[in-house]
Amino acid sequence: MDWLTAWPWSPYAAGMGIGVLSWLTLYVSGHPIGCSTSFARTAGMIEKLFRGRKVEAKPFYREIRPVVDWQWMLVAGMVFGAFLSAQLSGDFRWQWIPTRWEAAFGDDRLTRIGVSVAGGVLLGFGSRWAGGCTSGHGISGTMQLALSSWVSACCFFIGGIVTALLIFGIAA
Amino acid sequence: MDRKSQLVQGLLFGILFGFLLQKGGATRYDVIIGQLLLEDFTVVKIMLSAVLTGMIGVHLMKRLGWVRLSPKSGSWSQNVIGGLVFGVGFALLGYCPGTIAGAIGNGYLDALAGGLTGILIGSGLFAALYPGLRDGILKKGYYGDVTFPRLLKVSDWTVIVPLSALLGLMLLLLERAGL
């Protein structure tokens, strides 16, 4: 049972595992793997807490209802699955600043959190604009050979690579 | 299928997905940013082997009539602009909407306190602007849920076989290059 505590696995083992998982989710539940819509549903649930039921009448939330569904539970399960794996691997730790970030930009928590919030806003906004994220477009959509997903996945990485090289280039 | 078993299935599949992402190293900022800086190709290796494995399996099941695929609808303006905005956020945060769930489970507080807050704000912002965007810019260059086999008017396997070979070759070249 060494594989349960080994870390990291070969990326090919992890990737093929995710590939097989994508057969199972489609066959058993009828859903391809995806994540980002759940954050939009959660945003709607939070909005509902403050503004009440009229939030459900908004055009966006009429299409993406602010409720817990299959994918929402998938994302919740991911938190627990990663926790389990990190514990078994001896890799779990509370950490504010990633090593690579600290080496380039220092150990100020507020800076890291500020940039994380900004990045998150663009991720949330961009994934809704594009209609999916690295899972829904990048893995599930590309394997279904959808044009929308291949275009999106390429743009995720073009935008990401250019931005990463720019900000790390400036820091260096 | 009743709602309760759907939710339980989602949870169980999510546990497996999070487990695999963590074991692969993809819940770490350093690994993801290493990919975007083109220094560490772990993320691309995970994604391409998932796509390769998944593509063959789901199309076999489609052929056997076991499943129905659901390619996403899109447009140039939707996927190019949204994709690039996403990419900028991806590099600033160093996690994506899936890996951030794993990162939170791994104990990474920048993901929990910063990234999650941001994604919720960004999603809510889009929801607020949605009616105008839907009837305007998002329609530009609409192509719907078209797939490559339909676009090229060929069978699924005419695309899958050479594409699998190409993805396999890319992985082989990455290994050869020592990346």
Chai-1 contact restraints between the chains, C-beta under 6 A:
chainA,res_idxA,chainB,res_idxB,connection_type,confidence,min_distance_angstrom,max_distance_angstrom,comment,restraint_id
A,P8,B,G25,contact,1.0,0.0,6.0,A-B,restraint_1
A,W9,B,K23,contact,1.0,0.0,6.0,A-B,restraint_2
A,W9,B,G24,contact,1.0,0.0,6.0,A-B,restraint_3
A,P11,B,G24,contact,1.0,0.0,6.0,A-B,restraint_4
A,P11,B,T42,contact,1.0,0.0,6.0,A-B,restraint_5
A,P11,B,K45,contact,1.0,0.0,6.0,A-B,restraint_6
A,P11,B,I46,contact,1.0,0.0,6.0,A-B,restraint_7
A,Y12,B,S49,contact,1.0,0.0,6.0,A-B,restraint_8
A,A14,B,L20,contact,1.0,0.0,6.0,A-B,restraint_9
A,A14,B,K23,contact,1.0,0.0,6.0,A-B,restraint_10
A,A14,B,G24,contact,1.0,0.0,6.0,A-B,restraint_11
A,A14,B,I46,contact,1.0,0.0,6.0,A-B,restraint_12
A,G15,B,I46,contact,1.0,0.0,6.0,A-B,restraint_13
A,G15,B,S49,contact,1.0,0.0,6.0,A-B,restraint_14
A,G15,B,A50,contact,1.0,0.0,6.0,A-B,restraint_15
A,M16,B,S49,contact,1.0,0.0,6.0,A-B,restraint_16
A,M16,B,T53,contact,1.0,0.0,6.0,A-B,restraint_17
A,G17,B,L20,contact,1.0,0.0,6.0,A-B,restraint_18
A,I18,B,L20,contact,1.0,0.0,6.0,A-B,restraint_19
A,I18,B,A50,contact,1.0,0.0,6.0,A-B,restraint_20
A,G19,B,A50,contact,1.0,0.0,6.0,A-B,restraint_21
A,G19,B,T53,contact,1.0,0.0,6.0,A-B,restraint_22
A,G19,B,G54,contact,1.0,0.0,6.0,A-B,restraint_23
A,L21,B,L16,contact,1.0,0.0,6.0,A-B,restraint_24
A,S22,B,G54,contact,1.0,0.0,6.0,A-B,restraint_25
A,W23,B,G57,contact,1.0,0.0,6.0,A-B,restraint_26
A,T25,B,F13,contact,1.0,0.0,6.0,A-B,restraint_27
A,L26,B,V58,contact,1.0,0.0,6.0,A-B,restraint_28
A,L26,B,V67,contact,1.0,0.0,6.0,A-B,restraint_29
A,Y27,B,V67,contact,1.0,0.0,6.0,A-B,restraint_30
A,S29,B,Q9,contact,1.0,0.0,6.0,A-B,restraint_31
A,C35,B,P97,contact,1.0,0.0,6.0,A-B,restraint_32
A,C35,B,G98,contact,1.0,0.0,6.0,A-B,restraint_33
A,S36,B,P97,contact,1.0,0.0,6.0,A-B,restraint_34
A,F39,B,P97,contact,1.0,0.0,6.0,A-B,restraint_35
A,F39,B,I119,contact,1.0,0.0,6.0,A-B,restraint_36
A,F39,B,L120,contact,1.0,0.0,6.0,A-B,restraint_37
A,F39,B,S123,contact,1.0,0.0,6.0,A-B,restraint_38
A,A40,B,S123,contact,1.0,0.0,6.0,A-B,restraint_39
A,A43,B,L120,contact,1.0,0.0,6.0,A-B,restraint_40
A,A43,B,S123,contact,1.0,0.0,6.0,A-B,restraint_41
A,A43,B,G124,contact,1.0,0.0,6.0,A-B,restraint_42
A,P59,B,Y130,contact,1.0,0.0,6.0,A-B,restraint_43
A,P59,B,P131,contact,1.0,0.0,6.0,A-B,restraint_44
A,F60,B,A127,contact,1.0,0.0,6.0,A-B,restraint_45
A,F60,B,Y130,contact,1.0,0.0,6.0,A-B,restraint_46
A,W70,B,Q6,contact,1.0,0.0,6.0,A-B,restraint_47
A,W70,B,G10,contact,1.0,0.0,6.0,A-B,restraint_48
A,M73,B,L7,contact,1.0,0.0,6.0,A-B,restraint_49
A,M73,B,G10,contact,1.0,0.0,6.0,A-B,restraint_50
A,M73,B,L11,contact,1.0,0.0,6.0,A-B,restraint_51
A,L74,B,G10,contact,1.0,0.0,6.0,A-B,restraint_52
A,L74,B,F13,contact,1.0,0.0,6.0,A-B,restraint_53
A,L74,B,G14,contact,1.0,0.0,6.0,A-B,restraint_54
A,V75,B,A101,contact,1.0,0.0,6.0,A-B,restraint_55
A,G77,B,L11,contact,1.0,0.0,6.0,A-B,restraint_56
A,G77,B,G14,contact,1.0,0.0,6.0,A-B,restraint_57
A,G77,B,I15,contact,1.0,0.0,6.0,A-B,restraint_58
A,M78,B,G14,contact,1.0,0.0,6.0,A-B,restraint_59
A,M78,B,F17,contact,1.0,0.0,6.0,A-B,restraint_60
A,M78,B,G18,contact,1.0,0.0,6.0,A-B,restraint_61
A,M78,B,A101,contact,1.0,0.0,6.0,A-B,restraint_62
A,M78,B,G102,contact,1.0,0.0,6.0,A-B,restraint_63
A,V79,B,A101,contact,1.0,0.0,6.0,A-B,restraint_64
A,V79,B,I104,contact,1.0,0.0,6.0,A-B,restraint_65
A,V79,B,G105,contact,1.0,0.0,6.0,A-B,restraint_66
A,F80,B,I15,contact,1.0,0.0,6.0,A-B,restraint_67
A,G81,B,I15,contact,1.0,0.0,6.0,A-B,restraint_68
A,G81,B,G18,contact,1.0,0.0,6.0,A-B,restraint_69
A,G81,B,F19,contact,1.0,0.0,6.0,A-B,restraint_70
A,A82,B,G18,contact,1.0,0.0,6.0,A-B,restraint_71
A,A82,B,Q22,contact,1.0,0.0,6.0,A-B,restraint_72
A,A82,B,T27,contact,1.0,0.0,6.0,A-B,restraint_73
A,A82,B,G102,contact,1.0,0.0,6.0,A-B,restraint_74
A,A82,B,G105,contact,1.0,0.0,6.0,A-B,restraint_75
A,A82,B,N106,contact,1.0,0.0,6.0,A-B,restraint_76
A,F83,B,G105,contact,1.0,0.0,6.0,A-B,restraint_77
A,S85,B,F19,contact,1.0,0.0,6.0,A-B,restraint_78
A,S85,B,Q22,contact,1.0,0.0,6.0,A-B,restraint_79
A,S85,B,K23,contact,1.0,0.0,6.0,A-B,restraint_80
A,A86,B,Q22,contact,1.0,0.0,6.0,A-B,restraint_81
A,A86,B,N106,contact,1.0,0.0,6.0,A-B,restraint_82
A,F92,B,G107,contact,1.0,0.0,6.0,A-B,restraint_83
A,R93,B,G107,contact,1.0,0.0,6.0,A-B,restraint_84
A,W94,B,G107,contact,1.0,0.0,6.0,A-B,restraint_85
A,Q95,B,Y108,contact,1.0,0.0,6.0,A-B,restraint_86
A,W96,B,L109,contact,1.0,0.0,6.0,A-B,restraint_87
A,W96,B,D110,contact,1.0,0.0,6.0,A-B,restraint_88
A,P98,B,Y29,contact,1.0,0.0,6.0,A-B,restraint_89
A,P98,B,D30,contact,1.0,0.0,6.0,A-B,restraint_90
A,T99,B,D30,contact,1.0,0.0,6.0,A-B,restraint_91
A,R100,B,D30,contact,1.0,0.0,6.0,A-B,restraint_92
A,R100,B,I33,contact,1.0,0.0,6.0,A-B,restraint_93
A,R112,B,D110,contact,1.0,0.0,6.0,A-B,restraint_94
A,I113,B,A113,contact,1.0,0.0,6.0,A-B,restraint_95
A,I113,B,G114,contact,1.0,0.0,6.0,A-B,restraint_96
A,V115,B,L92,contact,1.0,0.0,6.0,A-B,restraint_97
A,S116,B,L93,contact,1.0,0.0,6.0,A-B,restraint_98
A,S116,B,D110,contact,1.0,0.0,6.0,A-B,restraint_99
A,S116,B,G114,contact,1.0,0.0,6.0,A-B,restraint_100
A,S116,B,G115,contact,1.0,0.0,6.0,A-B,restraint_101
A,V117,B,G114,contact,1.0,0.0,6.0,A-B,restraint_102
A,V117,B,T117,contact,1.0,0.0,6.0,A-B,restraint_103
A,V117,B,G118,contact,1.0,0.0,6.0,A-B,restraint_104
A,A118,B,L92,contact,1.0,0.0,6.0,A-B,restraint_105
A,G119,B,G89,contact,1.0,0.0,6.0,A-B,restraint_106
A,G119,B,L92,contact,1.0,0.0,6.0,A-B,restraint_107
A,G119,B,L93,contact,1.0,0.0,6.0,A-B,restraint_108
A,G120,B,L93,contact,1.0,0.0,6.0,A-B,restraint_109
A,G120,B,G115,contact,1.0,0.0,6.0,A-B,restraint_110
A,G120,B,G118,contact,1.0,0.0,6.0,A-B,restraint_111
A,G120,B,I119,contact,1.0,0.0,6.0,A-B,restraint_112
A,V121,B,G118,contact,1.0,0.0,6.0,A-B,restraint_113
A,V121,B,I121,contact,1.0,0.0,6.0,A-B,restraint_114
A,V121,B,G122,contact,1.0,0.0,6.0,A-B,restraint_115
A,L122,B,V85,contact,1.0,0.0,6.0,A-B,restraint_116
A,L122,B,V88,contact,1.0,0.0,6.0,A-B,restraint_117
A,L122,B,G89,contact,1.0,0.0,6.0,A-B,restraint_118
A,L123,B,F86,contact,1.0,0.0,6.0,A-B,restraint_119
A,L123,B,G89,contact,1.0,0.0,6.0,A-B,restraint_120
A,L123,B,I119,contact,1.0,0.0,6.0,A-B,restraint_121
A,G124,B,I119,contact,1.0,0.0,6.0,A-B,restraint_122
A,G124,B,G122,contact,1.0,0.0,6.0,A-B,restraint_123
A,G124,B,S123,contact,1.0,0.0,6.0,A-B,restraint_124
A,F125,B,G122,contact,1.0,0.0,6.0,A-B,restraint_125
A,F125,B,L125,contact,1.0,0.0,6.0,A-B,restraint_126
A,F125,B,F126,contact,1.0,0.0,6.0,A-B,restraint_127
A,G126,B,G82,contact,1.0,0.0,6.0,A-B,restraint_128
A,G126,B,V85,contact,1.0,0.0,6.0,A-B,restraint_129
A,G126,B,F86,contact,1.0,0.0,6.0,A-B,restraint_130
A,G126,B,G89,contact,1.0,0.0,6.0,A-B,restraint_131
A,S127,B,F86,contact,1.0,0.0,6.0,A-B,restraint_132
A,S127,B,P97,contact,1.0,0.0,6.0,A-B,restraint_133
A,R128,B,S123,contact,1.0,0.0,6.0,A-B,restraint_134
A,R128,B,F126,contact,1.0,0.0,6.0,A-B,restraint_135
A,W129,B,G82,contact,1.0,0.0,6.0,A-B,restraint_136
A,A130,B,N79,contact,1.0,0.0,6.0,A-B,restraint_137
A,A130,B,G82,contact,1.0,0.0,6.0,A-B,restraint_138
A,A130,B,G83,contact,1.0,0.0,6.0,A-B,restraint_139
A,A130,B,F86,contact,1.0,0.0,6.0,A-B,restraint_140
A,G131,B,K72,contact,1.0,0.0,6.0,A-B,restraint_141
A,G131,B,G74,contact,1.0,0.0,6.0,A-B,restraint_142
A,G132,B,K72,contact,1.0,0.0,6.0,A-B,restraint_143
A,C133,B,C96,contact,1.0,0.0,6.0,A-B,restraint_144
A,C133,B,P97,contact,1.0,0.0,6.0,A-B,restraint_145
A,T134,B,C96,contact,1.0,0.0,6.0,A-B,restraint_146
A,T134,B,G98,contact,1.0,0.0,6.0,A-B,restraint_147
A,S135,B,G98,contact,1.0,0.0,6.0,A-B,restraint_148
A,I139,B,A50,contact,1.0,0.0,6.0,A-B,restraint_149
A,G141,B,K72,contact,1.0,0.0,6.0,A-B,restraint_150
A,T142,B,V51,contact,1.0,0.0,6.0,A-B,restraint_151
A,M143,B,V51,contact,1.0,0.0,6.0,A-B,restraint_152
A,M143,B,G54,contact,1.0,0.0,6.0,A-B,restraint_153
A,M143,B,M55,contact,1.0,0.0,6.0,A-B,restraint_154
A,M143,B,V58,contact,1.0,0.0,6.0,A-B,restraint_155
A,Q144,B,L69,contact,1.0,0.0,6.0,A-B,restraint_156
A,Q144,B,P71,contact,1.0,0.0,6.0,A-B,restraint_157
A,L145,B,T147,contact,1.0,0.0,6.0,A-B,restraint_158
A,L145,B,F148,contact,1.0,0.0,6.0,A-B,restraint_159
A,L145,B,V159,contact,1.0,0.0,6.0,A-B,restraint_160
A,A146,B,P71,contact,1.0,0.0,6.0,A-B,restraint_161
A,A146,B,K72,contact,1.0,0.0,6.0,A-B,restraint_162
A,A146,B,T147,contact,1.0,0.0,6.0,A-B,restraint_163
A,L147,B,Y143,contact,1.0,0.0,6.0,A-B,restraint_164
A,L147,B,V146,contact,1.0,0.0,6.0,A-B,restraint_165
A,S148,B,K72,contact,1.0,0.0,6.0,A-B,restraint_166
A,S148,B,G74,contact,1.0,0.0,6.0,A-B,restraint_167
A,S148,B,N79,contact,1.0,0.0,6.0,A-B,restraint_168
A,V151,B,N79,contact,1.0,0.0,6.0,A-B,restraint_169
A,S152,B,N79,contact,1.0,0.0,6.0,A-B,restraint_170
A,S152,B,G83,contact,1.0,0.0,6.0,A-B,restraint_171
A,C155,B,V80,contact,1.0,0.0,6.0,A-B,restraint_172
A,C155,B,G83,contact,1.0,0.0,6.0,A-B,restraint_173
A,C155,B,L84,contact,1.0,0.0,6.0,A-B,restraint_174
A,F156,B,G83,contact,1.0,0.0,6.0,A-B,restraint_175
A,F156,B,F86,contact,1.0,0.0,6.0,A-B,restraint_176
A,F156,B,G87,contact,1.0,0.0,6.0,A-B,restraint_177
A,G159,B,L84,contact,1.0,0.0,6.0,A-B,restraint_178
A,G159,B,G87,contact,1.0,0.0,6.0,A-B,restraint_179
A,G159,B,V88,contact,1.0,0.0,6.0,A-B,restraint_180
A,G160,B,L36,contact,1.0,0.0,6.0,A-B,restraint_181
A,G160,B,G87,contact,1.0,0.0,6.0,A-B,restraint_182
A,G160,B,F90,contact,1.0,0.0,6.0,A-B,restraint_183
A,G160,B,A91,contact,1.0,0.0,6.0,A-B,restraint_184
A,I161,B,L36,contact,1.0,0.0,6.0,A-B,restraint_185
A,T163,B,V88,contact,1.0,0.0,6.0,A-B,restraint_186
A,T163,B,A91,contact,1.0,0.0,6.0,A-B,restraint_187
A,A164,B,I33,contact,1.0,0.0,6.0,A-B,restraint_188
A,A164,B,L36,contact,1.0,0.0,6.0,A-B,restraint_189
A,A164,B,L37,contact,1.0,0.0,6.0,A-B,restraint_190
A,A164,B,A91,contact,1.0,0.0,6.0,A-B,restraint_191
A,F168,B,L37,contact,1.0,0.0,6.0,A-B,restraint_192
